[in-house]
Amino acid sequence: MGDSHHIPEGIPEGVLIGVSLAVPEPYASLVQNARTGYGDRRAAGIPTHITLLPPTSVPTGALDAIDGHLVRAAEQHRPFRVRLHGTETFRPVSQVVYVRLDEGIAECRALEASVRSGPLARELGFPYHPHVTVAHDLPPAELDRAQAELRGFDAEFTVDGFSLYRFGADEVWRPVRTFAFTTAARATR
């Protein structure tokens, strides 16, 4: 899941999916409300998250294989801590301000590699960099304001799985299924 609503060229019968780590409450609402307050009209349809697979068009017939792939990916990982702290930006390359990860980066990178393989293997437009978007494609003054106002943002939580999201006709991303890390993975790591 991601913040770009550019639908890749693909199969007309396809569906637009994404895979991400949900940021839990109360942090999710804090970020989403701030994002809406900066004027991001798409914010209400994008749950607060850390992307593992950006928006990807897949054929409807591939969903069962993708489901099995994601089950296997979840089995390879164990719960981990994430600490979100402070803001940074991808400007001037991309008009994005985000909350950075201070803890959990290596685990997100390993998880992203597991998810973005097999039936979900695809090239990315930018190198993978786990983050939580707080402002995207807004006027420079609003991006500056977001970066300044959320500079002190701090959150810690445990990630124990990830979710598959589907983009709806109403332009809202909704979770379809959560894939929990397994007990066996917890015991062996």
Summary of the structure (lengths in Angstrom):
residues: 189
radius of gyration: 16.2
end to end distance: 27.4
largest distance: 48.6
contacts: 564
relative contact order: 0.24
helix: 32%
strand: 33%
